[in-house]
Amino acid sequence: MWVKRCVFALLLAIAGALPANAQYPDKPIRLVIPFPPGGSTGYAAKVLADGLQKILGQPVTLDAKPGKYGINALSELIGQPDGYTLMVGSVITNSMTPVLHRQDIAFDYDAEIMPITRLADFPSVVMVSPSESASTLKDFLASLQPRSGKLTLGTDFIGTFVDVDTIMLAKTAGLKVAYHPNPDGANGVLADLIAGKSNIALLNVATATANLGKFKPLAVTGARRLSNFPAVPTMTEAGYPGIGTSNWQGLFVSRHTPDDIVQTLHDAAVTAMSTAEAHAAFDKVNAAIATSATPAQFATEIKAERATWQRLLPEILALPQE
């Protein structure tokens, strides 16, 4: 009896020393994405989900919640601090939306949303309709001056990094800027470009690769040419250095998630993105895996970006819609 009591006491002591969430995860995980299928965020989420399932030993399902500049997806994290509802966000939804659409968010973003790690960077392809005669970006911009004097951007909605890039590009050519929104995501933006409802679009390289032949590429963002577009110059080579925002994706969770679960998710995500399978998937679309050493590092990067958006806010919000 004495031995049994000692063993029981020892087990209790061990149990008490274990963290409260030592068994995490013990049920399926939901990974929310803020855009319709077909974009870079959905692509990154699919690769991450495949890796997390193997590492964490639980099913990871994707759940698209598009709309309201990413706010619909962000709202899914509210009141879900147990680590079973995650979000793959982006520079748009988690860096720009908290600045440009602060008045539309019904909660305190910084008090509710926790960055876990950056996941990847997707270069963008600057594209125009295949019917355009210009073969360079400079010639295309110059051709707009006598036609309309306007650069009309095809985009999901106002308040994305491509708005900033388009404003900067238009300034170099003395053009006005307008935007034409399409709520159907990247595929809808491409359809509008082909139909002539817009005259320029900057779409992620995954979408551009999947739609080769449907548009005319004039430049790519990033520091190097892309293997899927070897003849297309970088923005610097095209004569526009410094224009082209990094289209990153990252993992987020409720700010109230326990620290040990946050660390588990960070480590699992970084491991998932470091596998040969993940690298092959991103190499296929010319995207680059880029993870954060710590959640704090990722948060610091986002804070610096948000300062830039705040400075450009008046010009972005002044863009007219067509």
N, C-alpha and C positions, 0 to 999 in steps of 0.2 A: 504493500500500500504506500509506504514511504517513497519507494522508487517511482511509483506511478505519479505521486504528487509532485515529485521533483521534475519528472519529464514534462508533466502538464504545465508546471510553472515556467520551465525553460521555453516551451512552445509559445506560451503567452508573451514572454519577454522578447522572443524573436519576432513575433507578429507585431508587437508594439514598436519594434525598431524599424519595421518596414514602412515605406511611405504609403500614404492612404491610397494612392493610385497605382500600387505595384502591379496590379493585374491589367492595367490599361495596355492595349484595348481588348475588350472582351465581347465586342459586338461590331456590326458593320459601321463604316465611316462614310459620311456623305460629303462630297467635294462639290461645292457650289461654284458655278462659273457665271460671269455677268453678261456674256454675249451669246448670240445664237451660234450654232455649230458653223465651222468653216473658217474661223479666225485663229490668230496665234495663241490666244489665251486658252481656247479649247484644245488646241494641239498640245500645248505644254501640260495642261491638266490631264490629258489622256496618258501621256508618257509618265507623269508623276504617279497617277493612280495605279498603273500597272506595276510600278516599282514598289509603292507603299504596300500593296496587297501581299507581295512576296516577303517584305521585311517585317510587317506588323502582323501578318497571319490572319487578317480579316478582310472581307470584301470592301472595296472602295468604289462607291457608285458616283457617277457624275450627274449633276442636277443643274440644268441651265435655268437661270432666273434673270433674263435680259430686261432692259428697260430702265428709265430714269437715271441715265448716266452711270449706271452701276449701283445705284442706291438700292434697288430691289434685291440684288445679291448681298450687298453689305448688311441689309436689314435681317437677313437669315442668320447672322451671327449673334444678334441681340438675344440675350436670355439663353444662350447655348454655351455655357462655360465648361463643358465636360470633355471637350476635345473630340467630339464625334461629328461636329459640323464645322467644316473648314471651307476656305474660299481661296481659289486661285484668282488673284486680281492682277492689276497691271498699272503701268504708269498713268493710264487714263483714270481708272476707277479709284486708285488708292494714293495718287499723288496730285492729280489735277481736280478731280471731282470735289474733294474736301475744301478746295479753294474756290473754284469757279461756280460750284453749285451748293455752297454751304447753306444757303437759305432753304434749299429743298430737302436737307437732311433733318429728320425729326429726332435725332439723338446727337449726343456729343461724340463726334467721330473719334477724337483722341482718347476719350475715356472708355470707349467701347471696342475699338479695333486694335489688334495686336499684330505687328509684322513678325513673321517667323524667319523667312529667308528669301532672298532673291532666287529665282530659278533659272532664267534664261534671258537672252537678248535676241530680238528678231530685227534684223535690218529691214528697212522699207524700200520698196521699189517705186520710183517716181514714174507714173505712167500717164499716157494720153491715149486718145482714141486712135485705132489703127488707120483711120481715115486722114489723120493729120499728115501733112507733107513734110514738116520739119523733122530733121534727123538728129538734132542736138537740142538740149534744154535751152540754151541761149537763143537759138533760132526760133524755137517754139514761143518763148516769152516775147520775143520781138514781134512775132506775127500777130500777137493779140492786140498790140497797141493800135493799129489802124482798124481792126475788126470790131473790138468792143472796149478795149482798154481795161479789161477785167479778167481776173483769174478766178474762176468759179470752182471751188473745191467740192468734190464728192466726199461725203463723210457720214458716219453713223449719226452723229449729233454734234452740236456746238460744244466745245470744251474738251478737246483732245489735243495731244501733242502735235498732230498734223496741222491744226489751226495755226499754231505758233510757227511751224516750219513754212507754211504757205504765206503767212504775213511777211516773214523775213525774206522769202523768195520774191514776192511781189514788189517789195520795197526796192530791190536791186534793179528791177525793170520798170519802175515808175507806173505800176499797175494798181488798180483798185482790187479789192478782194470781196467776194461773196461766197456763200456756201449753199450747197444743195443737200439736204439730209435724206437718208434712207434708213428706216428703222429695221430693215432686214439684214443688217450687218454687212460684212465685207463683200459677200456675193451680190447684195443689192447695190452697193456702191459701184461695183464693177459694171453691173448691168446699166446703171444710169450713165456711166462714162461712155459706154459703147453707144447708147441711145442719144448722146449729145446733150443730156440734161446738165452735165457738168463738163468741164474741159480739162481737169487734172485730178488725179487721185494719188495718194501715197498709201499703198497697202503693204501689209507685212509679207515677207518673202515666202512664207508657207502658202498663203493664198495666191500670190503671184505665180509661184511654181506650179500650183495645181491648175492654173488658167493660162499657161503658156500659149501664145498664139492668138489670144483674144484681145490684146492691147499692144501698144507700142511703148517699150521701156526706154526712158531717156537718161536715168541716173539711178544709183543705189546709195543709200545712206550707209554709214559705217566707214571704217578705215581702209577696207580692201575690197577689191572686186569679188563678185560671188561666182562660184563655179557653175551655178545654174544659169548665170547671165554673164558669161566671160567677156563679151564684147561691149557691155554696158559700163560706162565710166562711173566712178564714185562722184559724190557731190563736189569734192575738192578738185578732181580731174575735170569735171564739167564747168568749173569756174566759180563754185559757190562753197568755199571752205567755211566751216563753222555752222552750216545749216544741216539739220538732221538729228532729231531727238532720239535717244535710245528707247526703243519700244521693249521695255522689260516686262516680265511676268514674275509674280512672287506669291508666296503662301502666307495666308492670314488666318487668324483665329480670334475668338472673343478675348478681350483684354482681361477678363476675369478667370481665364483658364489657369489652373494650378501650375506653378513653375516647373514641376517635374514633368508634367505632360507637355508643356511648351518645349522643354529640352528634348524630350523623346521625339516630338514631331520634327524639331529642327534636325536632329541627328538622322532620323529616318529619311527625311526629304533630301538632305545632302548626300546620303548614301545612295538613295534611289537615282539621283541625278548623276552620280559618278560611275554608274554601271556601263558596260560596253553597249548594252541594248539602248540606253538613253543617248549615249554619244552617237550611235549609228542613226537613231531617229532624228536627231537635231542636225547632224551632218547632211542628211538627206535633203533638208530644206534650207541649208546654208545658215541656220541659226546657231547660236553659241550658248552652251551651258555656262551659267555664272551664278554660283551660290555665295551666301554670306557666311563669314566665320562665326558670327553670333547674331541673334535677333537685334541686339543693340546697334550693331554696325549697319544693318539694313535700315533701321529706323532713322539713323543719322543721315544716310543717303537720301531718304525720302524727304526729310526735313529741309535739306538744302535745295532739292528740286522745287518744293512748294514755295520757297522764297522767290524763285524765278517766276513761277506762275502768278504769284501775287503782284509782282512788278508789272507783268504784261496783261493783267486782268482787264483794264479798261479797253485796250485794243481788241482783245478777243471777244468781249461781250458786245462790242460795237459792230461786229461783222453782220451785214445784212443777209437775209435768207432769200433764196430764189427758188 
